[in-house]
């Protein structure tokens, strides 16, 4: 059964994580935040955290981009 509201995490428009609950989404975004702040120097990684997008999907397939 599909959740009434779920979340997708995208990077450069491509889905990295799909059909996440609120809790799962928060945990994954927290992991990304920790990785970002643990970076000793800017440019250390090729992953640009500013290109992450959070997409909300409702049961009727309506999509909203949240950040």
PDB file of N, CA, C and O in Angstrom:
ATOM      1  N   UNK A   1       0.846  -1.189   0.000  1.00  0.00           N
ATOM      2  CA  UNK A   1       0.000   0.000   0.000  1.00  0.00           C
ATOM      3  C   UNK A   1       0.888   1.248   0.000  1.00  0.00           C
ATOM      4  O   UNK A   1       1.852   1.347   0.759  1.00  0.00           O
ATOM      5  N   UNK A   2       0.542   2.171  -0.851  1.00  0.00           N
ATOM      6  CA  UNK A   2       1.304   3.398  -0.969  1.00  0.00           C
ATOM      7  C   UNK A   2       0.993   4.328   0.202  1.00  0.00           C
ATOM      8  O   UNK A   2      -0.142   4.390   0.674  1.00  0.00           O
ATOM      9  N   UNK A   3       2.002   5.040   0.656  1.00  0.00           N
ATOM     10  CA  UNK A   3       1.803   6.003   1.745  1.00  0.00           C
ATOM     11  C   UNK A   3       1.039   7.215   1.218  1.00  0.00           C
ATOM     12  O   UNK A   3       1.158   7.552   0.040  1.00  0.00           O
ATOM     13  N   UNK A   4       0.251   7.879   2.078  1.00  0.00           N
ATOM     14  CA  UNK A   4      -0.448   9.088   1.634  1.00  0.00           C
ATOM     15  C   UNK A   4       0.522  10.187   1.202  1.00  0.00           C
ATOM     16  O   UNK A   4       0.246  10.923   0.255  1.00  0.00           O
ATOM     17  N   UNK A   5       1.654  10.300   1.894  1.00  0.00           N
ATOM     18  CA  UNK A   5       2.687  11.266   1.536  1.00  0.00           C
ATOM     19  C   UNK A   5       4.026  10.557   1.650  1.00  0.00           C
ATOM     20  O   UNK A   5       4.307   9.898   2.651  1.00  0.00           O
ATOM     21  N   UNK A   6       4.845  10.695   0.625  1.00  0.00           N
ATOM     22  CA  UNK A   6       6.195  10.133   0.682  1.00  0.00           C
ATOM     23  C   UNK A   6       7.157  11.151   0.090  1.00  0.00           C
ATOM     24  O   UNK A   6       6.742  12.155  -0.489  1.00  0.00           O
ATOM     25  N   UNK A   7       8.429  10.882   0.242  1.00  0.00           N
ATOM     26  CA  UNK A   7       9.442  11.828  -0.194  1.00  0.00           C
ATOM     27  C   UNK A   7      10.481  11.135  -1.060  1.00  0.00           C
ATOM     28  O   UNK A   7      10.787   9.956  -0.882  1.00  0.00           O
ATOM     29  N   UNK A   8      11.012  11.900  -2.000  1.00  0.00           N
ATOM     30  CA  UNK A   8      12.120  11.462  -2.839  1.00  0.00           C
ATOM     31  C   UNK A   8      13.254  12.459  -2.634  1.00  0.00           C
ATOM     32  O   UNK A   8      13.011  13.654  -2.471  1.00  0.00           O
ATOM     33  N   UNK A   9      14.477  11.974  -2.643  1.00  0.00           N
ATOM     34  CA  UNK A   9      15.638  12.847  -2.583  1.00  0.00           C
ATOM     35  C   UNK A   9      16.329  12.744  -3.934  1.00  0.00           C
ATOM     36  O   UNK A   9      16.677  11.656  -4.394  1.00  0.00           O
ATOM     37  N   UNK A  10      16.519  13.906  -4.561  1.00  0.00           N
ATOM     38  CA  UNK A  10      17.112  13.968  -5.886  1.00  0.00           C
ATOM     39  C   UNK A  10      18.442  14.698  -5.826  1.00  0.00           C
ATOM     40  O   UNK A  10      18.658  15.569  -4.984  1.00  0.00           O
ATOM     41  N   UNK A  11      19.324  14.324  -6.734  1.00  0.00           N
ATOM     42  CA  UNK A  11      20.598  15.022  -6.903  1.00  0.00           C
ATOM     43  C   UNK A  11      20.754  15.303  -8.395  1.00  0.00           C
ATOM     44  O   UNK A  11      20.794  14.382  -9.211  1.00  0.00           O
ATOM     45  N   UNK A  12      20.840  16.563  -8.733  1.00  0.00           N
ATOM     46  CA  UNK A  12      20.900  17.002 -10.140  1.00  0.00           C
ATOM     47  C   UNK A  12      19.726  16.439 -10.933  1.00  0.00           C
ATOM     48  O   UNK A  12      19.870  16.094 -12.106  1.00  0.00           O
ATOM     49  N   UNK A  13      18.568  16.347 -10.292  1.00  0.00           N
ATOM     50  CA  UNK A  13      17.359  15.887 -10.962  1.00  0.00           C
ATOM     51  C   UNK A  13      17.183  14.379 -11.011  1.00  0.00           C
ATOM     52  O   UNK A  13      16.138  13.902 -11.453  1.00  0.00           O
ATOM     53  N   UNK A  14      18.168  13.621 -10.573  1.00  0.00           N
ATOM     54  CA  UNK A  14      18.069  12.159 -10.570  1.00  0.00           C
ATOM     55  C   UNK A  14      17.763  11.666  -9.165  1.00  0.00           C
ATOM     56  O   UNK A  14      18.347  12.136  -8.189  1.00  0.00           O
ATOM     57  N   UNK A  15      16.853  10.725  -9.074  1.00  0.00           N
ATOM     58  CA  UNK A  15      16.438  10.215  -7.767  1.00  0.00           C
ATOM     59  C   UNK A  15      17.525   9.341  -7.142  1.00  0.00           C
ATOM     60  O   UNK A  15      18.000   8.381  -7.747  1.00  0.00           O
ATOM     61  N   UNK A  16      17.903   9.700  -5.919  1.00  0.00           N
ATOM     62  CA  UNK A  16      18.833   8.886  -5.138  1.00  0.00           C
ATOM     63  C   UNK A  16      18.069   7.968  -4.192  1.00  0.00           C
ATOM     64  O   UNK A  16      18.452   6.817  -3.982  1.00  0.00           O
ATOM     65  N   UNK A  17      16.983   8.490  -3.626  1.00  0.00           N
ATOM     66  CA  UNK A  17      16.162   7.747  -2.668  1.00  0.00           C
ATOM     67  C   UNK A  17      14.694   8.004  -3.020  1.00  0.00           C
ATOM     68  O   UNK A  17      14.319   9.134  -3.333  1.00  0.00           O
ATOM     69  N   UNK A  18      13.874   6.966  -2.968  1.00  0.00           N
ATOM     70  CA  UNK A  18      12.467   7.122  -3.335  1.00  0.00           C
ATOM     71  C   UNK A  18      11.542   6.533  -2.284  1.00  0.00           C
ATOM     72  O   UNK A  18      11.919   5.652  -1.512  1.00  0.00           O
ATOM     73  N   UNK A  19      10.319   7.047  -2.279  1.00  0.00           N
ATOM     74  CA  UNK A  19       9.235   6.536  -1.439  1.00  0.00           C
ATOM     75  C   UNK A  19       9.632   6.460   0.039  1.00  0.00           C
ATOM     76  O   UNK A  19       9.447   5.435   0.694  1.00  0.00           O
ATOM     77  N   UNK A  20      10.180   7.563   0.544  1.00  0.00           N
ATOM     78  CA  UNK A  20      10.626   7.625   1.937  1.00  0.00           C
ATOM     79  C   UNK A  20       9.528   8.166   2.837  1.00  0.00           C
ATOM     80  O   UNK A  20       8.744   9.022   2.427  1.00  0.00           O
ATOM     81  N   UNK A  21       9.473   7.670   4.050  1.00  0.00           N
ATOM     82  CA  UNK A  21       8.591   8.250   5.058  1.00  0.00           C
ATOM     83  C   UNK A  21       9.248   9.530   5.580  1.00  0.00           C
ATOM     84  O   UNK A  21      10.397   9.825   5.249  1.00  0.00           O
ATOM     85  N   UNK A  22       8.504  10.291   6.404  1.00  0.00           N
ATOM     86  CA  UNK A  22       9.086  11.492   7.012  1.00  0.00           C
ATOM     87  C   UNK A  22      10.356  11.136   7.783  1.00  0.00           C
ATOM     88  O   UNK A  22      11.385  11.798   7.653  1.00  0.00           O
ATOM     89  N   UNK A  23      10.261  10.089   8.579  1.00  0.00           N
ATOM     90  CA  UNK A  23      11.373   9.687   9.439  1.00  0.00           C
ATOM     91  C   UNK A  23      12.595   9.259   8.623  1.00  0.00           C
ATOM     92  O   UNK A  23      13.722   9.650   8.929  1.00  0.00           O
ATOM     93  N   UNK A  24      12.366   8.466   7.598  1.00  0.00           N
ATOM     94  CA  UNK A  24      13.470   8.015   6.749  1.00  0.00           C
ATOM     95  C   UNK A  24      14.139   9.197   6.052  1.00  0.00           C
ATOM     96  O   UNK A  24      15.363   9.256   5.936  1.00  0.00           O
ATOM     97  N   UNK A  25      13.326  10.123   5.598  1.00  0.00           N
ATOM     98  CA  UNK A  25      13.835  11.300   4.905  1.00  0.00           C
ATOM     99  C   UNK A  25      14.708  12.139   5.843  1.00  0.00           C
ATOM    100  O   UNK A  25      15.786  12.591   5.456  1.00  0.00           O
ATOM    101  N   UNK A  26      14.246  12.341   7.057  1.00  0.00           N
ATOM    102  CA  UNK A  26      15.011  13.124   8.033  1.00  0.00           C
ATOM    103  C   UNK A  26      16.352  12.447   8.332  1.00  0.00           C
ATOM    104  O   UNK A  26      17.381  13.117   8.407  1.00  0.00           O
ATOM    105  N   UNK A  27      16.341  11.139   8.501  1.00  0.00           N
ATOM    106  CA  UNK A  27      17.580  10.413   8.791  1.00  0.00           C
ATOM    107  C   UNK A  27      18.592  10.557   7.653  1.00  0.00           C
ATOM    108  O   UNK A  27      19.774  10.800   7.897  1.00  0.00           O
ATOM    109  N   UNK A  28      18.134  10.409   6.428  1.00  0.00           N
ATOM    110  CA  UNK A  28      19.042  10.507   5.271  1.00  0.00           C
ATOM    111  C   UNK A  28      19.567  11.932   5.118  1.00  0.00           C
ATOM    112  O   UNK A  28      20.757  12.132   4.875  1.00  0.00           O
ATOM    113  N   UNK A  29      18.685  12.923   5.260  1.00  0.00           N
ATOM    114  CA  UNK A  29      19.121  14.312   5.138  1.00  0.00           C
ATOM    115  C   UNK A  29      20.081  14.679   6.264  1.00  0.00           C
ATOM    116  O   UNK A  29      21.001  15.472   6.061  1.00  0.00           O
ATOM    117  N   UNK A  30      19.875  14.112   7.442  1.00  0.00           N
ATOM    118  CA  UNK A  30      20.796  14.343   8.558  1.00  0.00           C
ATOM    119  C   UNK A  30      22.181  13.767   8.234  1.00  0.00           C
ATOM    120  O   UNK A  30      23.202  14.388   8.528  1.00  0.00           O
ATOM    121  N   UNK A  31      22.204  12.584   7.630  1.00  0.00           N
ATOM    122  CA  UNK A  31      23.480  11.980   7.215  1.00  0.00           C
ATOM    123  C   UNK A  31      24.216  12.883   6.220  1.00  0.00           C
ATOM    124  O   UNK A  31      25.427  13.080   6.328  1.00  0.00           O
ATOM    125  N   UNK A  32      23.476  13.427   5.254  1.00  0.00           N
ATOM    126  CA  UNK A  32      24.091  14.342   4.293  1.00  0.00           C
ATOM    127  C   UNK A  32      24.619  15.592   4.996  1.00  0.00           C
ATOM    128  O   UNK A  32      25.705  16.072   4.670  1.00  0.00           O
ATOM    129  N   UNK A  33      23.867  16.119   5.950  1.00  0.00           N
ATOM    130  CA  UNK A  33      24.305  17.312   6.682  1.00  0.00           C
ATOM    131  C   UNK A  33      25.587  17.027   7.464  1.00  0.00           C
ATOM    132  O   UNK A  33      26.503  17.848   7.470  1.00  0.00           O
ATOM    133  N   UNK A  34      25.657  15.883   8.115  1.00  0.00           N
ATOM    134  CA  UNK A  34      26.856  15.521   8.868  1.00  0.00           C
ATOM    135  C   UNK A  34      28.067  15.391   7.947  1.00  0.00           C
ATOM    136  O   UNK A  34      29.157  15.857   8.278  1.00  0.00           O
ATOM    137  N   UNK A  35      27.875  14.761   6.801  1.00  0.00           N
ATOM    138  CA  UNK A  35      28.971  14.625   5.835  1.00  0.00           C
ATOM    139  C   UNK A  35      29.435  15.996   5.352  1.00  0.00           C
ATOM    140  O   UNK A  35      30.632  16.231   5.189  1.00  0.00           O
ATOM    141  N   UNK A  36      28.490  16.890   5.126  1.00  0.00           N
ATOM    142  CA  UNK A  36      28.819  18.233   4.655  1.00  0.00           C
ATOM    143  C   UNK A  36      29.674  18.971   5.678  1.00  0.00           C
ATOM    144  O   UNK A  36      30.694  19.563   5.327  1.00  0.00           O
ATOM    145  N   UNK A  37      29.261  18.936   6.945  1.00  0.00           N
ATOM    146  CA  UNK A  37      29.981  19.680   7.978  1.00  0.00           C
ATOM    147  C   UNK A  37      31.255  18.979   8.440  1.00  0.00           C
ATOM    148  O   UNK A  37      32.101  19.610   9.074  1.00  0.00           O
ATOM    149  N   UNK A  38      31.410  17.699   8.142  1.00  0.00           N
ATOM    150  CA  UNK A  38      32.639  16.998   8.480  1.00  0.00           C
ATOM    151  C   UNK A  38      33.746  17.253   7.468  1.00  0.00           C
ATOM    152  O   UNK A  38      34.913  16.977   7.747  1.00  0.00           O
ATOM    153  N   UNK A  39      33.395  17.777   6.295  1.00  0.00           N
ATOM    154  CA  UNK A  39      34.400  18.063   5.269  1.00  0.00           C
ATOM    155  C   UNK A  39      35.396  19.083   5.806  1.00  0.00           C
ATOM    156  O   UNK A  39      35.012  20.171   6.235  1.00  0.00           O
ATOM    157  N   UNK A  40      36.666  18.727   5.781  1.00  0.00           N
ATOM    158  CA  UNK A  40      37.702  19.614   6.297  1.00  0.00           C
ATOM    159  C   UNK A  40      37.899  20.807   5.380  1.00  0.00           C
ATOM    160  O   UNK A  40      38.051  21.938   5.842  1.00  0.00           O
ATOM    161  N   UNK A  41      37.897  20.555   4.090  1.00  0.00           N
ATOM    162  CA  UNK A  41      38.087  21.645   3.141  1.00  0.00           C
ATOM    163  C   UNK A  41      37.014  21.581   2.063  1.00  0.00           C
ATOM    164  O   UNK A  41      36.559  20.508   1.668  1.00  0.00           O
ATOM    165  N   UNK A  42      36.629  22.755   1.604  1.00  0.00           N
ATOM    166  CA  UNK A  42      35.629  22.825   0.542  1.00  0.00           C
ATOM    167  C   UNK A  42      36.221  22.235  -0.736  1.00  0.00           C
ATOM    168  O   UNK A  42      37.391  22.454  -1.048  1.00  0.00           O
ATOM    169  N   UNK A  43      35.419  21.504  -1.452  1.00  0.00           N
ATOM    170  CA  UNK A  43      35.890  20.883  -2.679  1.00  0.00           C
ATOM    171  C   UNK A  43      36.539  19.531  -2.444  1.00  0.00           C
ATOM    172  O   UNK A  43      37.056  18.914  -3.376  1.00  0.00           O
ATOM    173  N   UNK A  44      36.514  19.071  -1.201  1.00  0.00           N
ATOM    174  CA  UNK A  44      37.113  17.777  -0.870  1.00  0.00           C
ATOM    175  C   UNK A  44      36.403  16.658  -1.615  1.00  0.00           C
ATOM    176  O   UNK A  44      37.030  15.706  -2.079  1.00  0.00           O
ATOM    177  N   UNK A  45      35.106  16.786  -1.721  1.00  0.00           N
ATOM    178  CA  UNK A  45      34.303  15.773  -2.407  1.00  0.00           C
ATOM    179  C   UNK A  45      33.755  16.350  -3.704  1.00  0.00           C
ATOM    180  O   UNK A  45      33.611  17.564  -3.846  1.00  0.00           O
ATOM    181  N   UNK A  46      33.456  15.479  -4.633  1.00  0.00           N
ATOM    182  CA  UNK A  46      32.861  15.914  -5.885  1.00  0.00           C
ATOM    183  C   UNK A  46      31.353  16.087  -5.759  1.00  0.00           C
ATOM    184  O   UNK A  46      30.701  16.554  -6.693  1.00  0.00           O
ATOM    185  N   UNK A  47      30.802  15.719  -4.624  1.00  0.00           N
ATOM    186  CA  UNK A  47      29.372  15.777  -4.393  1.00  0.00           C
ATOM    187  C   UNK A  47      29.009  17.179  -3.908  1.00  0.00           C
ATOM    188  O   UNK A  47      29.488  17.607  -2.858  1.00  0.00           O
ATOM    189  N   UNK A  48      28.173  17.898  -4.655  1.00  0.00           N
ATOM    190  CA  UNK A  48      27.751  19.247  -4.275  1.00  0.00           C
ATOM    191  C   UNK A  48      26.409  19.158  -3.557  1.00  0.00           C
ATOM    192  O   UNK A  48      25.372  18.939  -4.183  1.00  0.00           O
ATOM    193  N   UNK A  49      26.439  19.328  -2.243  1.00  0.00           N
ATOM    194  CA  UNK A  49      25.233  19.182  -1.425  1.00  0.00           C
ATOM    195  C   UNK A  49      24.176  20.229  -1.746  1.00  0.00           C
ATOM    196  O   UNK A  49      23.005  20.042  -1.414  1.00  0.00           O
ATOM    197  N   UNK A  50      24.562  21.311  -2.377  1.00  0.00           N
ATOM    198  CA  UNK A  50      23.604  22.348  -2.764  1.00  0.00           C
ATOM    199  C   UNK A  50      22.704  21.898  -3.910  1.00  0.00           C
ATOM    200  O   UNK A  50      21.711  22.559  -4.214  1.00  0.00           O
ATOM    201  N   UNK A  51      23.038  20.794  -4.539  1.00  0.00           N
ATOM    202  CA  UNK A  51      22.237  20.298  -5.663  1.00  0.00           C
ATOM    203  C   UNK A  51      21.230  19.231  -5.247  1.00  0.00           C
ATOM    204  O   UNK A  51      20.575  18.628  -6.098  1.00  0.00           O
ATOM    205  N   UNK A  52      21.105  18.996  -3.948  1.00  0.00           N
ATOM    206  CA  UNK A  52      20.085  18.064  -3.449  1.00  0.00           C
ATOM    207  C   UNK A  52      18.725  18.733  -3.498  1.00  0.00           C
ATOM    208  O   UNK A  52      18.595  19.918  -3.191  1.00  0.00           O
ATOM    209  N   UNK A  53      17.717  17.977  -3.883  1.00  0.00           N
ATOM    210  CA  UNK A  53      16.343  18.474  -3.914  1.00  0.00           C
ATOM    211  C   UNK A  53      15.455  17.473  -3.194  1.00  0.00           C
ATOM    212  O   UNK A  53      15.619  16.261  -3.334  1.00  0.00           O
ATOM    213  N   UNK A  54      14.523  17.993  -2.431  1.00  0.00           N
ATOM    214  CA  UNK A  54      13.560  17.158  -1.722  1.00  0.00           C
ATOM    215  C   UNK A  54      12.214  17.290  -2.433  1.00  0.00           C
ATOM    216  O   UNK A  54      11.719  18.397  -2.645  1.00  0.00           O
ATOM    217  N   UNK A  55      11.632  16.155  -2.796  1.00  0.00           N
ATOM    218  CA  UNK A  55      10.376  16.132  -3.544  1.00  0.00           C
ATOM    219  C   UNK A  55       9.325  15.416  -2.701  1.00  0.00           C
ATOM    220  O   UNK A  55       9.548  14.300  -2.232  1.00  0.00           O
ATOM    221  N   UNK A  56       8.195  16.058  -2.516  1.00  0.00           N
ATOM    222  CA  UNK A  56       7.078  15.444  -1.796  1.00  0.00           C
ATOM    223  C   UNK A  56       6.112  14.845  -2.813  1.00  0.00           C
ATOM    224  O   UNK A  56       5.731  15.506  -3.780  1.00  0.00           O
ATOM    225  N   UNK A  57       5.720  13.602  -2.595  1.00  0.00           N
ATOM    226  CA  UNK A  57       4.774  12.929  -3.482  1.00  0.00           C
ATOM    227  C   UNK A  57       3.554  12.523  -2.672  1.00  0.00           C
ATOM    228  O   UNK A  57       3.677  11.876  -1.632  1.00  0.00           O
ATOM    229  N   UNK A  58       2.398  12.898  -3.143  1.00  0.00           N
ATOM    230  CA  UNK A  58       1.147  12.539  -2.462  1.00  0.00           C
ATOM    231  C   UNK A  58       0.516  11.343  -3.148  1.00  0.00           C
ATOM    232  O   UNK A  58       0.886  10.995  -4.270  1.00  0.00           O
ATOM    233  N   UNK A  59      -0.427  10.721  -2.484  1.00  0.00           N
ATOM    234  CA  UNK A  59      -1.066   9.505  -2.990  1.00  0.00           C
ATOM    235  C   UNK A  59      -1.674   9.677  -4.368  1.00  0.00           C
ATOM    236  O   UNK A  59      -1.806   8.696  -5.100  1.00  0.00           O
ATOM    237  N   UNK A  60      -2.051  10.896  -4.748  1.00  0.00           N
ATOM    238  CA  UNK A  60      -2.656  11.125  -6.059  1.00  0.00           C
ATOM    239  C   UNK A  60      -1.609  11.507  -7.113  1.00  0.00           C
ATOM    240  O   UNK A  60      -1.944  12.054  -8.164  1.00  0.00           O
ATOM    241  N   UNK A  61      -0.330  11.208  -6.814  1.00  0.00           N
ATOM    242  CA  UNK A  61       0.807  11.468  -7.696  1.00  0.00           C
ATOM    243  C   UNK A  61       1.112  12.945  -7.909  1.00  0.00           C
ATOM    244  O   UNK A  61       1.840  13.299  -8.837  1.00  0.00           O
ATOM    245  N   UNK A  62       0.561  13.816  -7.055  1.00  0.00           N
ATOM    246  CA  UNK A  62       0.927  15.219  -7.094  1.00  0.00           C
ATOM    247  C   UNK A  62       2.343  15.334  -6.516  1.00  0.00           C
ATOM    248  O   UNK A  62       2.654  14.704  -5.505  1.00  0.00           O
ATOM    249  N   UNK A  63       3.195  16.134  -7.154  1.00  0.00           N
ATOM    250  CA  UNK A  63       4.583  16.301  -6.688  1.00  0.00           C
ATOM    251  C   UNK A  63       4.854  17.757  -6.377  1.00  0.00           C
ATOM    252  O   UNK A  63       4.448  18.654  -7.117  1.00  0.00           O
ATOM    253  N   UNK A  64       5.547  17.980  -5.269  1.00  0.00           N
ATOM    254  CA  UNK A  64       5.963  19.330  -4.888  1.00  0.00           C
ATOM    255  C   UNK A  64       7.432  19.289  -4.526  1.00  0.00           C
ATOM    256  O   UNK A  64       7.879  18.396  -3.806  1.00  0.00           O
ATOM    257  N   UNK A  65       8.188  20.268  -5.032  1.00  0.00           N
ATOM    258  CA  UNK A  65       9.604  20.368  -4.706  1.00  0.00           C
ATOM    259  C   UNK A  65       9.742  21.290  -3.502  1.00  0.00           C
ATOM    260  O   UNK A  65       9.277  22.429  -3.524  1.00  0.00           O
ATOM    261  N   UNK A  66      10.380  20.793  -2.459  1.00  0.00           N
ATOM    262  CA  UNK A  66      10.418  21.506  -1.196  1.00  0.00           C
ATOM    263  C   UNK A  66      11.695  22.299  -0.974  1.00  0.00           C
ATOM    264  O   UNK A  66      11.689  23.269  -0.216  1.00  0.00           O
ATOM    265  N   UNK A  67      12.762  21.918  -1.603  1.00  0.00           N
ATOM    266  CA  UNK A  67      14.002  22.693  -1.461  1.00  0.00           C
ATOM    267  C   UNK A  67      14.922  22.385  -2.609  1.00  0.00           C
ATOM    268  O   UNK A  67      16.023  22.933  -2.683  1.00  0.00           O
TER     269      UNK A  67
END
